[in-house]
Amino acid sequence: MKKALLYESKPHQSVQCHVCSNHCTILPSKRGVCGVRENHDGQLYVLVYGRAISEAVDPIEKKPFFHFIPGSKALSIATVGCNFRCDNCQNWQISQATKQSGYTDLTISGEELPPEHVVADALSNECQSIAYTYTEPTIWMEYALDCMKLAKKNNIKNVWVSNGFMSEAALELIIPYLDAINVDLKFFDDKHYRTVCGARLEPILKNLQILKRAGVLIEITTLSIPTLSDSEDMFKKMASWISEKLGHDTPWHISAFSPEISRALRHLPATSVTTLEKAHAIGKKAGLSYVYTGNMPGLTSENTYCPKCGTICIERRGYSLQRHDQHGACPRCQTLLNITE
């Protein structure tokens, strides 16, 4: 356990957590909705600090990041827990683990992996970045933040894969050490965020604009779920907002949904190729330069094309790629491709 950041004391030994936009009020011996931040006698503690449920070396494209050091390796880490309860979650076995009845700080799953070991593992595996991923890093940000600070000292980049629901106070703490973030923009209306995820849309849109102003490289991922997030109207609104508020050069990934690995949507069909192609066309029509399809290898929309002349600059198939760009520029017309190395 470690004492938490970003909370305030309330009457009768209760506390209010301010790490994410839930702003949970937590009674003594109780936890926030994330299941990993617990009130001990009027003080808030993080139960998962330094306790990783997963550590793996991944291609950066798996996160997915297509415009951040393409072809490099990232050391991915995660703890259990999440501040969402998404029905479509594909990592639900670890994200929702701490919400089971009887789960205590003595039964927190994972292996001891202090920040210095995380950075040492990244260095020994020749990873150019550490990815805070698989579950929502906001709810274990004390652990992530210590890793990020140490990574910076060792010239290792930091990237988050996030639901974007952190508080503005949390953003202020992580932005100085954050190089890139991929935010899951799951829906574009509050109703679905509330019913499917137990969250709200507005804080996520606000945080994305804060990250943009701070100069953090942003990529957006939308999981296209049949009947929930696959309508032309949603794609149009989302693509227009991304283009207008974050910039036309913001990469947008539309990924296929696999019901068999979801938490509670196994009755729905898988996403069709037609839906992905439709979303891709809508994104391009909205003015986005880089629109990608995911979880369905073999489509040409995995590639990076020059937005000016159409030349293939990076070819991809799954997590394999071949680069034709010249230091982040089109080899034919030298147009910059919004790639961070």
N, C-alpha and C positions, 0 to 999 in steps of 0.2 A: 504494500500500500504506500501511497504518497499523498501528502496534503495537496488538495486541488488548487488550481488557479481560478480566478474569476467567479467568486461567490461572495454573498453577503449574509451576515447574520440577521435572523429575524426573531420575533418573540417566541418564548417557550422552547428555545434551543432548536428551532427550525432554521433552515438556510434556504437561500434562493441561488440556484446555479445560473451563471450567465455565460456558459461556454457555447451554447447553441441557442437558436431562436425559440426553443421550447420554454426557456427560462423557468425550469421546474422549481417549485417550492417543495422542499423535501423535509419531512418530519424526522425526528431522531430514530435511528436504526432502519430507516427506509432509504430507497434509491430513487434516482430520476428515471425517466422512461427508457434511458439507454441501458440501464441495468448494471452499470459499472462505476457509478459515482454515488457514494453512500455517506449518509450523515452519521458521524460518530460523536455523540455528546456535543452537538452544536458545531462541529467542524466537518467540512466536506473532504472526503478522501477518494482517490482514484484507486480502484481495486486491481487494475490491470497494468499498472506501471511496470515496465521492464519484463513483461510476461507475454511473449509472442505466441500466438496460436498457429502462425504460419510464417515461414521464411523461405524464399525461393529466388533463384536467379531467372529473370524473365527477359525476353526481348522487349524493348520499350514499346514496340508496336502492339503488344498484348494488352496494354493498359486501357484504351489505346491512345498512344501519342504518335502521330504521323509527321509532326513538324518540330519535334524536339529530339535532337541528336539521332536522326534516323539510322537504324542499323546497330544501335548501341545496346548494352545490357543494363538492366536495372535490378538492384536488390530489392525485392518486394517483402514488406513486413506488415503484419496485422495483429491485433488482439481480438478477443471476443467482444461482442456488444455492438449496438447501433441505436441511434436516436430516431430511426424510422422503423416501421413494421411492414414493409412492402410485401404485398401478396405475390408479386412477381420475383422476389429476391432469389437469386441463384446461389448465394452463399449463406442461405438462411440457417444452416446447421451451426455456423459460428456467429453470425450476426445476431441471431435471436437466442443464443444459448443461455445468456444470463437472465432471461425473462422467465425461465422455467421455475416452477414452485420448488422451494427448498434449496435454491442455488445460493451459496454463501461465499464470503471472501476466502474461505478455506477450500472451496472446490472450484476456484477459478481455473479454467483449462489453460494450458500453454506451458511453455518452457522458459526458464529464466534466460533473458537475453538483454543485458544492459546496453545502453547506448554505445559504449566503447566497443563492445563486441559486434554490434550492428555495423559500425563504421569499419572495423577491422575485416569483417566478412565482405563488405563491399570492395574494399581495397584488394583483398586476396583473390577475389573473383573478377577483378578488372572491370567492375561496374562503374560507369560514369555518373550514375545517379542512384538515389534511394527512393523507392516508390512507397508511399504510405497508402495502402490500398486494401482490397478484399472486404474490409468492413470500414465504417466511417471513421476516419482519423480524428475528426473533431472531438469525439468523446474520449479519446486517449491522447489528447494534444500535449499534455505534459511530457509524456514519453516521446511523442513525435518531435516536439520542440527541442528537447535535449539532444535527440539524434540529429536534428537539422543543424543545430549550432555547431556540433562537433563535425558534422559532414562538411560544413562550409570551411572550417579550419583545415580540412584535408582535401580541398578542391573537388569535392563531390557535390553534384547538383541534387536538389530536392524537388520531388514532384508529388502532388496529391491527386488521388482519384476520390472524388467527394460528391456528396449529395448537395453541397452548397448551402446547407442550412445552419452554418456556424453563425455566432453573433458577430457584430461589428468589432467588439472588444477582442474577440479571438482572432479576427482577421488582422488587427493591428499588431498582435504578437507574432503571427506567423509570416506575414508578408515580407519582412526584411530578410527572411531565409528561404523564401519560396521562389523557385524558378519557373515552374509551370504547374497548371492544374487542369485536370479534365473533370468537368462537372456534368453529372447526369441530370439533364433537363428532361424529366420523365413525362410531364404533361404540360399543357399551357392553360390550365384552368384550375381554380382552387378546389372545385368539387372533387375531381379525381385525386388531387394531392391529399385531400382530407380522408376520402374513403379508402383509397388503395394504400396510402403510405402513412397516414396519421400526421400529415404536415401541411404546410401552406406554400403557395407559389411566391408571394410577394417578397419575402426575405431573400429568396434565392436570386431573383432578378436584381434586387438591390445589391447583393454581394457580388454578383458578376460584374456589375458596373464599377464597383469599388476596385475589384481586381484589375479590371481593364485600365482604370486611371492610374493604378500603381505600377503598370508596366509588366505584370505577370503574363506569360504566354498562356492563353486560354484555348482549350479545345472542348467542344460540347459533344456529349453522347446522348442519343435518344433511343431507347429500346422501343421498337414498334410492336405493340401488343394488339393482336386482333380484337376488335370491338372497343378497346380502351384508348389506344394511342396510335391509330392508323388512319385517321380521317384526313381528307385533303384539306379541310378547313383548319385543323390543328397544325398540319405541316406548313401551311401558308402563313399562319399567324406566327409560328415559331421561327420560321426562316426569315420572315420580314423583321422580326424583333432582333434576332441575332445580327443581321446585316446592318440594321439601323443603329443599334445600341453598342454592339461590340466590334463592328467593322466587317466589311465584306470579305476580308482575308482570314476570318475566324474559321478554323476547320470544324465541320459538323459531321458527326458520324451517326448514321441511322443503322441500328443493329437489329438482327432478326431475333425473335423471341422463341425459346425452346420450352414448351410447357412441361416436359417430363422432368426438368430439374428445378422448376419454380416451387415456391413454398405453398401457394394456395390457388394456383390458376391452371391446374393440370387438365381441366376440362376444356380449355381453349385450344384452338388449332395453332400450329406454328405459323410464323410470318411467311408470306409468299414472296417469291422473287418479284412478282408484279408490284407488290406494295413497296418494296425497297426501291425499285426503279421509278415508281411514281414519286416517292419522297425525294429521290435524287433529282429528278427533273424539276420539281417544285423549288428545291433549294437553289438550283442553278438559275431558274427564272427570277428568283427573288434577289439575285445579284451576288450570291455567295460564290467565291472563287474556288473553294475547296470543300466539296461534299463527297462523303465516303459511305459506302455500305459495308456492314460488318456481320460476322458470324455466318457468312455464306461465300466461302472462297471461290475464286474463279471469275467473279464479275470484274469487268474493266473499271468499274467505279471504285475499286480499291487503289487505283493508281493515282499519282499526283501529276496533273497536267499543268502546263504553263497557262495562266489565265489570259495571256495576251495572244499567243500564237498557237496554242493547243498542243505543243510538243510534249511527249511523255518524258517527265523528268525523274520520276521514281516509279519503277514497276514493282508491284506486290502480288504475292499469292500466299494467303495466310500470313504467317509471320516471316516469310522469306522475302527479300527485296533485292533489287538491283538499282543502284543509283546512276543516273545519267546527268544529274545536275552538276553545276560547277560552283562549289562553295555556296550552295543555297540559291543559285540563280539558274535560270533557263539556259541550257547550252547553246540554244539557237539565237535568242534575242536578248539574253542577259537580264530579263525581268526577274526581280527578286521574288522569292516564293514564301516569305514569312516563315523561314526555317531558322530555329535557334540551334547552334552547335555547341 
